Amino acid sequence: MPTIGWRDIACTEAAGPVQFRNMTVHIGPEHVARWKTDPDGRFKLTVSASDPTRAHLEKFYPSL
């Protein structure tokens, strides 16, 4: 299960599409807000079945 952390996307604070590895990930304002409360937490990254260059964030895994 691939995950993505805030540092993986240079701690961006702007919602919108960002490049991560070889794909585009849409970051929403709710994702940024969650990372601001737990900067070391990670989201599950789900790659689109129809387009492997696109992904979205799902479940949040808080830091330990």
PAZAPA-4460 file (N, C-alpha, C; in steps of 0.05 Angstrom, whole numbers, plus 32768, in hexadecimal, padded with zeros to 4 digits):
% residues 64
    n_x    n_y    n_z   ca_x   ca_y   ca_z    c_x    c_y    c_z   seq   type   mol
   8011   7FE9   8000   8000   8000   8000   8012   8019   8000     1      M     A
   8012   8028   7FEA   8022   8040   7FEA   8015   8056   7FFA     2      P     A
   8026   8066   8007   801C   807D   8016   802C   8096   800E     3      T     A
   8022   80AD   8016   802F   80C6   800F   802E   80D8   8028     4      I     A
   8044   80E5   802D   8046   80F7   8044   8049   8114   803A     5      G     A
   8045   8126   804C   8046   8143   8045   8061   814B   803A     6      W     A
   8076   8140   8045   8091   8146   803C   8096   813C   801F     7      R     A
   8087   8127   8018   808A   811C   7FFD   8082   8130   7FE7     8      D     A
   8071   8143   7FEF   8068   8157   7FDC   8071   8173   7FE5     9      I     A
   8088   8174   7FF2   8095   818D   7FFA   8083   819E   800C    10      A     A
   8073   8191   801D   8061   819F   8030   8051   81B5   8023    11      C     A
   8047   81AF   800C   8036   81C3   7FFE   801D   81C9   800E    12      T     A
   8015   81E3   800D   7FFE   81EB   801C   7FE7   81F3   8009    13      E     A
   7FEC   81F0   7FEF   7FD8   81F7   7FDB   7FCA   81DE   7FD2    14      A     A
   7FAF   81DF   7FD2   7F9F   81C8   7FC8   7FA2   81C8   7FA9    15      A     A
   7FA0   81B0   7F9E   7FA1   81AD   7F81   7FB3   8196   7F79    16      G     A
   7FB8   8193   7F60   7FC9   817D   7F56   7FE6   8182   7F5D    17      P     A
   7FF4   816C   7F65   8011   816D   7F6A   801D   8154   7F5D    18      V     A
   8036   8157   7F56   8045   8140   7F4B   8052   8130   7F62    19      Q     A
   804E   8116   7F60   805B   8104   7F73   8063   80EB   7F63    20      F     A
   807E   80E7   7F63   8089   80D1   7F53   8080   80D5   7F36    21      R     A
   8073   80C1   7F2B   806C   80C3   7F0E   804D   80C8   7F0B    22      N     A
   8041   80D4   7F1F   8024   80D8   7F1E   801C   80F4   7F29    23      M     A
   8003   80FB   7F22   7FF7   8113   7F2C   7FE4   810C   7F42    24      T     A
   7FE6   8119   7F59   7FD5   8114   7F70   7FC6   812D   7F76    25      V     A
   7FAB   812B   7F7A   7F9C   8143   7F81   7F9C   8145   7FA0    26      H     A
   7FA5   815C   7FAA   7FA6   8162   7FC6   7F8F   8176   7FCC    27      I     A
   7F7E   816E   7FDE   7F68   8180   7FE6   7F6F   8190   7FFF    28      G     A
   7F60   81A5   8004   7F65   81B5   801C   7F62   81A5   8036    29      P     A
   7F51   8190   8036   7F4E   817F   804D   7F67   816E   8052    30      E     A
   7F76   8167   803D   7F8F   8158   8040   7FA4   816A   804D    31      H     A
   7FA6   8183   8043   7FBA   8196   804E   7FB4   819B   806B    32      V     A
   7F9A   819F   8071   7F92   81A5   808D   7F9A   818D   809F    33      A     A
   7F96   8175   8096   7F9D   815D   80A6   7FBB   815C   80AA    34      R     A
   7FCA   8161   8095   7FE7   8160   8097   7FF1   8176   80AA    35      W     A
   7FE4   818D   80AB   7FEC   81A2   80BD   7FEA   819A   80DA    36      K     A
   7FD6   8189   80E0   7FD2   8180   80FB   7FE5   8168   8102    37      T     A
   7FED   815A   80ED   7FFF   8142   80F1   8012   8141   80D9    38      D     A
   8027   8151   80D9   8039   8152   80C1   8047   8138   80BA    39      P     A
   8049   8126   80CC   8056   810C   80C6   8043   80F6   80BF    40      D     A
   8029   80FC   80BF   8015   80E8   80B6   8016   80E3   8099    41      G     A
   800A   80CE   8090   800B   80C6   8074   7FEF   80BF   806A    42      R     A
   7FEA   80C4   8050   7FD1   80BC   8044   7FD6   80A3   8032    43      F     A
   7FC2   8092   8031   7FC3   807C   801E   7FC0   8087   8002    44      K     A
   7FD1   807F   7FF0   7FD1   8089   7FD4   7FC4   8074   7FC3    45      L     A
   7FAF   807B   7FB5   7FA2   8068   7FA3   7FA4   8071   7F86    46      T     A
   7FB0   8060   7F76   7FB5   8066   7F59   7F9B   8060   7F4A    47      V     A
   7F94   8071   7F37   7F7D   806D   7F27   7F81   8054   7F15    48      S     A
   7F6C   8043   7F14   7F6E   802B   7F03   7F6E   8032   7EE6    49      A     A
   7F60   8048   7EDF   7F5E   804F   7EC2   7F75   8060   7EB9    50      S     A
   7F84   806D   7ECB   7F9A   807E   7EC4   7FB0   807D   7EDA    51      D     A
   7FC4   806C   7ED6   7FD9   8068   7EEA   7FEA   8081   7EF0    52      P     A
   7FE5   8097   7EE2   7FF4   80AF   7EE7   7FE4   80C2   7EFA    53      T     A
   7FCD   80B9   7F03   7FBD   80C9   7F15   7FB7   80B9   7F2F    54      R     A
   7FB7   80C7   7F45   7FB2   80BA   7F5F   7FA2   80CD   7F71    55      A     A
   7F96   80C1   7F86   7F88   80D2   7F99   7F8F   80C7   7FB5    56      H     A
   7F89   80D8   7FC9   7F8F   80D1   7FE5   7F76   80C5   7FF2    57      L     A
   7F7B   80B1   8003   7F65   80A5   8011   7F6A   80A6   802F    58      E     A
   7F6A   8090   803C   7F6C   808F   8059   7F86   809C   8064    59      K     A
   7F83   80AB   807B   7F99   80B8   8088   7FA4   80A6   809E    60      F     A
   7FBE   80A2   809E   7FCC   8093   80B3   7FDC   80A6   80C4    61      Y     A
   7FD3   80AB   80DD   7FE1   80BE   80EE   7FFD   80B5   80F5    62      P     A
   800F   80C8   80FC   802A   80C0   8104   8028   80B3   8120    63      S     A
   803C   80A4   8126   803C   8096   8140   804A   80A6   8155    64      L     A
***
